[in-house]
Amino acid sequence: MKSQTSLSDDLRADAARNRARVLEVARERLAAGDAELPMNTIARDAGVGVGTVYRHFPSREALLESLAMGGFERLVVEARKAADDDNPGAGLERLLRYGVRSQIEDVGLAAVLRSSGSARAETSRLRGDLLEAVGRLLERAREAGAIRPGIGADDIRRLSCGIVYAVRVGDGDLDEIERYADVLVDGIRPRS
Protein backbone atom coordinates (compact mmCIF):
# COMPACT_ATOMS: atom_id res chain seq x y z
CA MET A 1 0.00 0.00 0.00
CA LYS A 2 1.34 3.47 -0.96
CA SER A 3 2.01 5.95 1.78
CA GLN A 4 -0.01 9.16 1.93
CA THR A 5 3.09 11.18 0.91
CA SER A 6 3.78 8.95 -2.08
CA LEU A 7 0.15 9.17 -3.18
CA SER A 8 0.12 12.98 -2.98
CA ASP A 9 3.45 13.12 -4.85
CA ASP A 10 1.94 10.95 -7.61
CA LEU A 11 -1.10 13.26 -7.80
CA ARG A 12 1.11 16.36 -8.00
CA ALA A 13 3.25 14.77 -10.71
CA ASP A 14 0.12 13.81 -12.65
CA ALA A 15 -1.27 17.36 -12.31
CA ALA A 16 2.05 18.80 -13.51
CA ARG A 17 2.03 16.47 -16.55
CA ASN A 18 -1.56 17.45 -17.34
CA ARG A 19 -0.74 21.16 -17.07
CA ALA A 20 2.32 20.73 -19.31
CA ARG A 21 0.25 18.80 -21.88
CA VAL A 22 -2.47 21.48 -21.91
CA LEU A 23 0.18 24.18 -22.44
CA GLU A 24 1.79 22.14 -25.22
CA VAL A 25 -1.52 21.69 -27.07
CA ALA A 26 -2.46 25.37 -26.61
CA ARG A 27 1.00 26.45 -27.85
CA GLU A 28 0.55 24.27 -30.95
CA ARG A 29 -2.86 25.86 -31.63
CA LEU A 30 -1.37 29.34 -31.27
CA ALA A 31 1.48 28.47 -33.62
CA ALA A 32 -1.10 27.29 -36.14
CA GLY A 33 -2.78 30.71 -35.91
CA ASP A 34 -5.68 29.85 -33.58
CA ALA A 35 -5.65 32.53 -30.86
CA GLU A 36 -9.21 31.62 -29.78
CA LEU A 37 -7.95 28.68 -27.69
CA PRO A 38 -11.26 26.84 -27.23
CA MET A 39 -10.93 25.17 -23.84
CA ASN A 40 -13.06 22.11 -24.76
CA THR A 41 -10.96 21.44 -27.86
CA ILE A 42 -7.71 21.90 -25.96
CA ALA A 43 -8.91 19.49 -23.27
CA ARG A 44 -9.85 16.89 -25.89
CA ASP A 45 -6.55 17.28 -27.78
CA ALA A 46 -4.56 17.11 -24.51
CA GLY A 47 -6.41 13.96 -23.44
CA VAL A 48 -7.76 15.51 -20.24
CA GLY A 49 -11.16 16.59 -19.00
CA VAL A 50 -12.23 20.19 -19.48
CA GLY A 51 -12.39 20.51 -15.67
CA THR A 52 -8.67 19.78 -15.56
CA VAL A 53 -7.99 22.60 -18.01
CA TYR A 54 -10.09 25.04 -15.96
CA ARG A 55 -8.46 23.91 -12.71
CA HIS A 56 -5.07 25.02 -14.07
CA PHE A 57 -6.33 27.95 -16.17
CA PRO A 58 -9.60 29.44 -14.91
CA SER A 59 -10.15 31.31 -18.18
CA ARG A 60 -8.96 31.45 -21.76
CA GLU A 61 -7.17 34.69 -20.87
CA ALA A 62 -5.28 32.98 -18.03
CA LEU A 63 -4.16 30.25 -20.44
CA LEU A 64 -3.10 32.79 -23.04
CA GLU A 65 -1.18 34.80 -20.46
CA SER A 66 0.59 31.65 -19.26
CA LEU A 67 1.68 30.94 -22.82
CA ALA A 68 2.93 34.50 -23.31
CA MET A 69 4.81 34.74 -20.01
CA GLY A 70 8.31 34.11 -21.41
CA GLY A 71 7.90 36.63 -24.22
CA PHE A 72 6.42 39.19 -21.84
CA GLU A 73 9.35 38.78 -19.42
CA ARG A 74 11.85 39.26 -22.26
CA LEU A 75 9.97 42.38 -23.41
CA VAL A 76 10.23 43.87 -19.91
CA VAL A 77 13.98 43.14 -19.86
CA GLU A 78 14.37 44.89 -23.23
CA ALA A 79 12.31 47.87 -22.03
CA ARG A 80 14.53 48.25 -18.97
CA LYS A 81 17.67 48.08 -21.14
CA ALA A 82 16.20 50.72 -23.46
CA ALA A 83 15.31 52.95 -20.50
CA ASP A 84 18.92 52.76 -19.32
CA ASP A 85 20.42 53.40 -22.77
CA ASP A 86 22.75 56.42 -22.95
CA ASN A 87 20.84 57.47 -26.06
CA PRO A 88 17.14 57.26 -25.13
CA GLY A 89 16.00 57.94 -28.71
CA ALA A 90 18.01 54.97 -29.99
CA GLY A 91 16.82 52.87 -27.05
CA LEU A 92 13.20 53.70 -27.85
CA GLU A 93 13.61 52.87 -31.53
CA ARG A 94 15.30 49.56 -30.67
CA LEU A 95 12.51 48.71 -28.19
CA LEU A 96 9.76 49.54 -30.70
CA ARG A 97 11.30 47.27 -33.32
CA TYR A 98 11.90 44.50 -30.77
CA GLY A 99 8.33 44.77 -29.48
CA VAL A 100 6.78 44.57 -32.94
CA ARG A 101 8.95 41.61 -34.00
CA SER A 102 8.18 39.82 -30.71
CA GLN A 103 4.44 40.21 -31.24
CA ILE A 104 4.70 38.99 -34.83
CA GLU A 105 6.58 35.89 -33.66
CA ASP A 106 4.43 35.26 -30.58
CA VAL A 107 0.68 35.42 -31.24
CA GLY A 108 0.00 34.93 -27.53
CA LEU A 109 2.13 37.90 -26.53
CA ALA A 110 0.40 40.03 -29.15
CA ALA A 111 -3.02 39.08 -27.76
CA VAL A 112 -1.95 39.80 -24.18
CA LEU A 113 -0.52 43.20 -25.12
CA ARG A 114 -3.69 44.10 -27.05
CA SER A 115 -5.72 43.56 -23.90
CA SER A 116 -5.82 46.28 -21.28
CA GLY A 117 -6.59 43.87 -18.42
CA SER A 118 -4.94 40.83 -16.87
CA ALA A 119 -6.33 37.51 -15.68
CA ARG A 120 -3.22 36.56 -13.68
CA ALA A 121 -1.39 38.47 -10.95
CA GLU A 122 1.95 37.75 -12.66
CA THR A 123 0.69 39.35 -15.87
CA SER A 124 -0.50 42.42 -13.94
CA ARG A 125 2.93 42.72 -12.34
CA LEU A 126 4.70 42.43 -15.70
CA ARG A 127 2.30 44.93 -17.26
CA GLY A 128 3.14 47.38 -14.48
CA ASP A 129 6.88 46.74 -14.89
CA LEU A 130 6.62 47.33 -18.63
CA LEU A 131 4.64 50.55 -18.24
CA GLU A 132 7.13 51.82 -15.65
CA ALA A 133 10.15 51.09 -17.86
CA VAL A 134 8.55 52.53 -20.99
CA GLY A 135 7.36 55.58 -19.05
CA ARG A 136 10.89 56.20 -17.79
CA LEU A 137 12.25 55.71 -21.31
CA LEU A 138 9.73 58.14 -22.79
CA GLU A 139 10.52 60.76 -20.14
CA ARG A 140 14.24 60.51 -20.94
CA ALA A 141 13.52 60.58 -24.69
CA ARG A 142 11.37 63.73 -24.27
CA GLU A 143 14.13 65.41 -22.25
CA ALA A 144 16.58 64.56 -25.04
CA GLY A 145 14.22 65.99 -27.67
CA ALA A 146 13.85 62.57 -29.34
CA ILE A 147 10.03 62.38 -29.20
CA ARG A 148 7.15 64.80 -29.34
CA PRO A 149 5.31 65.78 -26.16
CA GLY A 150 2.18 63.92 -25.15
CA ILE A 151 3.27 60.42 -26.20
CA GLY A 152 2.64 58.01 -23.33
CA ALA A 153 3.44 54.38 -22.64
CA ASP A 154 -0.08 53.26 -23.54
CA ASP A 155 0.18 55.13 -26.86
CA ILE A 156 3.30 53.11 -27.65
CA ARG A 157 1.48 49.86 -26.75
CA ARG A 158 -1.48 50.70 -28.98
CA LEU A 159 0.63 51.87 -31.91
CA SER A 160 2.84 48.79 -31.83
CA CYS A 161 -0.25 46.55 -31.66
CA GLY A 162 -1.57 48.44 -34.70
CA ILE A 163 1.59 47.68 -36.65
CA VAL A 164 1.30 44.01 -35.75
CA TYR A 165 -2.28 44.01 -37.02
CA ALA A 166 -1.24 45.75 -40.26
CA VAL A 167 1.51 43.20 -40.87
CA ARG A 168 -0.86 40.30 -40.23
CA VAL A 169 -3.47 41.74 -42.60
CA GLY A 170 -0.72 41.89 -45.23
CA ASP A 171 1.52 39.01 -46.11
CA GLY A 172 3.76 39.26 -43.03
CA ASP A 173 6.78 40.26 -45.09
CA LEU A 174 9.79 41.30 -42.99
CA ASP A 175 10.16 44.40 -45.17
CA GLU A 176 6.65 45.45 -44.09
CA ILE A 177 7.64 45.18 -40.44
CA GLU A 178 10.63 47.46 -40.96
CA ARG A 179 8.71 49.93 -43.12
CA TYR A 180 5.84 50.23 -40.63
CA ALA A 181 8.28 50.50 -37.72
CA ASP A 182 10.03 53.33 -39.60
CA VAL A 183 6.66 55.11 -39.97
CA LEU A 184 6.02 54.74 -36.23
CA VAL A 185 9.47 55.97 -35.26
CA ASP A 186 9.19 58.95 -37.64
CA GLY A 187 5.69 59.69 -36.37
CA ILE A 188 6.68 60.03 -32.71
CA ARG A 189 9.64 62.30 -33.40
CA PRO A 190 9.15 66.01 -32.69
CA ARG A 191 7.66 68.04 -35.50
CA SER A 192 10.15 70.38 -37.14
LOBAZA-388794 format. One line per field, with one value per residue (C-alpha): residue in three letters; z, x, y; chain. Coordinates in nm, 3 decimals. Layout:
BEGIN
residu: ALA;...
up: Z;...
east: X;...
north: Y;...
chaine: A;...
//
This chain:
BEGIN
residu: MET;LYS;SER;GLN;THR;SER;LEU;SER;ASP;ASP;LEU;ARG;ALA;ASP;ALA;ALA;ARG;ASN;ARG;ALA;ARG;VAL;LEU;GLU;VAL;ALA;ARG;GLU;ARG;LEU;ALA;ALA;GLY;ASP;ALA;GLU;LEU;PRO;MET;ASN;THR;ILE;ALA;ARG;ASP;ALA;GLY;VAL;GLY;VAL;GLY;THR;VAL;TYR;ARG;HIS;PHE;PRO;SER;ARG;GLU;ALA;LEU;LEU;GLU;SER;LEU;ALA;MET;GLY;GLY;PHE;GLU;ARG;LEU;VAL;VAL;GLU;ALA;ARG;LYS;ALA;ALA;ASP;ASP;ASP;ASN;PRO;GLY;ALA;GLY;LEU;GLU;ARG;LEU;LEU;ARG;TYR;GLY;VAL;ARG;SER;GLN;ILE;GLU;ASP;VAL;GLY;LEU;ALA;ALA;VAL;LEU;ARG;SER;SER;GLY;SER;ALA;ARG;ALA;GLU;THR;SER;ARG;LEU;ARG;GLY;ASP;LEU;LEU;GLU;ALA;VAL;GLY;ARG;LEU;LEU;GLU;ARG;ALA;ARG;GLU;ALA;GLY;ALA;ILE;ARG;PRO;GLY;ILE;GLY;ALA;ASP;ASP;ILE;ARG;ARG;LEU;SER;CYS;GLY;ILE;VAL;TYR;ALA;VAL;ARG;VAL;GLY;ASP;GLY;ASP;LEU;ASP;GLU;ILE;GLU;ARG;TYR;ALA;ASP;VAL;LEU;VAL;ASP;GLY;ILE;ARG;PRO;ARG;SER
up: 0.000;-0.096;0.178;0.193;0.091;-0.208;-0.318;-0.298;-0.485;-0.761;-0.780;-0.800;-1.071;-1.265;-1.231;-1.351;-1.655;-1.734;-1.707;-1.931;-2.188;-2.191;-2.244;-2.522;-2.707;-2.661;-2.785;-3.095;-3.163;-3.127;-3.362;-3.614;-3.591;-3.358;-3.086;-2.978;-2.769;-2.723;-2.384;-2.476;-2.786;-2.596;-2.327;-2.589;-2.778;-2.451;-2.344;-2.024;-1.900;-1.948;-1.567;-1.556;-1.801;-1.596;-1.271;-1.407;-1.617;-1.491;-1.818;-2.176;-2.087;-1.803;-2.044;-2.304;-2.046;-1.926;-2.282;-2.331;-2.001;-2.141;-2.422;-2.184;-1.942;-2.226;-2.341;-1.991;-1.986;-2.323;-2.203;-1.897;-2.114;-2.346;-2.050;-1.932;-2.277;-2.295;-2.606;-2.513;-2.871;-2.999;-2.705;-2.785;-3.153;-3.067;-2.819;-3.070;-3.332;-3.077;-2.948;-3.294;-3.400;-3.071;-3.124;-3.483;-3.366;-3.058;-3.124;-2.753;-2.653;-2.915;-2.776;-2.418;-2.512;-2.705;-2.390;-2.128;-1.842;-1.687;-1.568;-1.368;-1.095;-1.266;-1.587;-1.394;-1.234;-1.570;-1.726;-1.448;-1.489;-1.863;-1.824;-1.565;-1.786;-2.099;-1.905;-1.779;-2.131;-2.279;-2.014;-2.094;-2.469;-2.427;-2.225;-2.504;-2.767;-2.934;-2.920;-2.934;-2.616;-2.515;-2.620;-2.333;-2.264;-2.354;-2.686;-2.765;-2.675;-2.898;-3.191;-3.183;-3.166;-3.470;-3.665;-3.575;-3.702;-4.026;-4.087;-4.023;-4.260;-4.523;-4.611;-4.303;-4.509;-4.299;-4.517;-4.409;-4.044;-4.096;-4.312;-4.063;-3.772;-3.960;-3.997;-3.623;-3.526;-3.764;-3.637;-3.271;-3.340;-3.269;-3.550;-3.714
east: 0.000;0.134;0.201;-0.001;0.309;0.378;0.015;0.012;0.345;0.194;-0.110;0.111;0.325;0.012;-0.127;0.205;0.203;-0.156;-0.074;0.232;0.025;-0.247;0.018;0.179;-0.152;-0.246;0.100;0.055;-0.286;-0.137;0.148;-0.110;-0.278;-0.568;-0.565;-0.921;-0.795;-1.126;-1.093;-1.306;-1.096;-0.771;-0.891;-0.985;-0.655;-0.456;-0.641;-0.776;-1.116;-1.223;-1.239;-0.867;-0.799;-1.009;-0.846;-0.507;-0.633;-0.960;-1.015;-0.896;-0.717;-0.528;-0.416;-0.310;-0.118;0.059;0.168;0.293;0.481;0.831;0.790;0.642;0.935;1.185;0.997;1.023;1.398;1.437;1.231;1.453;1.767;1.620;1.531;1.892;2.042;2.275;2.084;1.714;1.600;1.801;1.682;1.320;1.361;1.530;1.251;0.976;1.130;1.190;0.833;0.678;0.895;0.818;0.444;0.470;0.658;0.443;0.068;0.000;0.213;0.040;-0.302;-0.195;-0.052;-0.369;-0.572;-0.582;-0.659;-0.494;-0.633;-0.322;-0.139;0.195;0.069;-0.050;0.293;0.470;0.230;0.314;0.688;0.662;0.464;0.713;1.015;0.855;0.736;1.089;1.225;0.973;1.052;1.424;1.352;1.137;1.413;1.658;1.422;1.385;1.003;0.715;0.531;0.218;0.327;0.264;0.344;-0.008;0.018;0.330;0.148;-0.148;0.063;0.284;-0.025;-0.157;0.159;0.130;-0.228;-0.124;0.151;-0.086;-0.347;-0.072;0.152;0.376;0.678;0.979;1.016;0.665;0.764;1.063;0.871;0.584;0.828;1.003;0.666;0.602;0.947;0.919;0.569;0.668;0.964;0.915;0.766;1.015
north: 0.000;0.347;0.595;0.916;1.118;0.895;0.917;1.298;1.312;1.095;1.326;1.636;1.477;1.381;1.736;1.880;1.647;1.745;2.116;2.073;1.880;2.148;2.418;2.214;2.169;2.537;2.645;2.427;2.586;2.934;2.847;2.729;3.071;2.985;3.253;3.162;2.868;2.684;2.517;2.211;2.144;2.190;1.949;1.689;1.728;1.711;1.396;1.551;1.659;2.019;2.051;1.978;2.260;2.504;2.391;2.502;2.795;2.944;3.131;3.145;3.469;3.298;3.025;3.279;3.480;3.165;3.094;3.450;3.474;3.411;3.663;3.919;3.878;3.926;4.238;4.387;4.314;4.489;4.787;4.825;4.808;5.072;5.295;5.276;5.340;5.642;5.747;5.726;5.794;5.497;5.287;5.370;5.287;4.956;4.871;4.954;4.727;4.450;4.477;4.457;4.161;3.982;4.021;3.899;3.589;3.526;3.542;3.493;3.790;4.003;3.908;3.980;4.320;4.410;4.356;4.628;4.387;4.083;3.751;3.656;3.847;3.775;3.935;4.242;4.272;4.243;4.493;4.738;4.674;4.733;5.055;5.182;5.109;5.253;5.558;5.620;5.571;5.814;6.076;6.051;6.058;6.373;6.541;6.456;6.599;6.257;6.238;6.480;6.578;6.392;6.042;5.801;5.438;5.326;5.513;5.311;4.986;5.070;5.187;4.879;4.655;4.844;4.768;4.401;4.401;4.575;4.320;4.030;4.174;4.189;3.901;3.926;4.026;4.130;4.440;4.545;4.518;4.746;4.993;5.023;5.050;5.333;5.511;5.474;5.597;5.895;5.969;6.003;6.230;6.601;6.804;7.038
chaine: A;A;A;A;A;A;A;A;A;A;A;A;A;A;A;A;A;A;A;A;A;A;A;A;A;A;A;A;A;A;A;A;A;A;A;A;A;A;A;A;A;A;A;A;A;A;A;A;A;A;A;A;A;A;A;A;A;A;A;A;A;A;A;A;A;A;A;A;A;A;A;A;A;A;A;A;A;A;A;A;A;A;A;A;A;A;A;A;A;A;A;A;A;A;A;A;A;A;A;A;A;A;A;A;A;A;A;A;A;A;A;A;A;A;A;A;A;A;A;A;A;A;A;A;A;A;A;A;A;A;A;A;A;A;A;A;A;A;A;A;A;A;A;A;A;A;A;A;A;A;A;A;A;A;A;A;A;A;A;A;A;A;A;A;A;A;A;A;A;A;A;A;A;A;A;A;A;A;A;A;A;A;A;A;A;A;A;A;A;A;A;A
//
